[in-house]
Amino acid sequence: MNNKIDKGAGNLEGILRGLGDLVGRLGELAEKGEKMKRSGVFDVDTGGRENAKGAYGFSVKMGLNENNEPKVESFNDVHCDQQTDVTSIQEITEPLIDVIEEADHILVLAEMPGISDADVSVELNGDVLTLNAASGSKKYHKEVLLPRSFYNSGMKHSLRNGILEIKLND
């Protein structure tokens, strides 16, 4: 796959070409039951204050259910206040999450680069899993709706190489 950034991607032609490539790649994913991730960084005009770098990305997963419906999860850390029209970079990032249903448990995977196991807080309240992590300038928060309720006693988690793995047993 070509990961080169098109310098003309800021204009309409570049955007349409990118969308066409994305649609083609989604068709390939549907046939193979795979997933795709893309992310990038861009400059953010903060309205007269010092400009900042924003991050964006998405993950598309295909073939995970019997209907072959795509699951798209996006992320970014840029927020525009609707009332004041001021753009800012959010301090807390939502990690990308995978929820995998196994025969005897649910496995939740969260991407949290720059975090160690001691920096993670995992809370379970019925069918809602809340993840918090902070280390230096890296801060993550995400609430995950699980397919069913679980008890805290059936939960174990570990973090290796920036991937938080949570196993929820029935």
Secondary structure, 3 states (H helix, E strand, C coil): CCCCCCCCCCCHHHHHHHHHHHHHHHHHHHHHCCEEEEEEEEEECCCCCCCEEEEEEEEEECCCCCCCCCEEEEEECEEECCCCCCEEECCCECCCEEEEECCCEEEEEEECCCCCHHHEEEEEECCEEEEEEEECCEEEEEEEECCCCCCHHHEEEEEECCEEEEEEEC
